[in-house]
Amino acid sequence: MMKFVLLLFFLFIFVSMLMNAGRKRGMLSKDADKAVAGLASAMRWFLFGLLALGAAVCGVLIYQGA
């Protein structure tokens, strides 16, 4: 399970870097630029949520073990 989460995390980071590179070089139209910015923001929030969920699970496991 953890391998899948890490793979998903690094895939999101890689795709985000590719989209940002295309956006900064001016390869996208104005509408596509807004869509990429929105998608990058949504991906960022998803990763933060996943990180918070992982921290909560670790906290619960530590509490259960103590």
C-alpha positions, 0 to 999 in steps of 0.5 A: 500500500505504501509503495502505491502511495509513494508512486502516486505522490512522485507521479503527481510531482512529476506531472506538476513539474511538466505542466508548470514547465509548459506554462512558464514557456508560454506553450499553452493558451490562456484557458489551458494556463488557467486549467493547469494552474487549477489542476496544480492547486488541486493536486497540491491540496490532495497531497497535503490531505494525504500527508495529513491522513498519513500523519493521523494514522501514524499518530493513532498507531503510536497511541495504540502501541503505547 
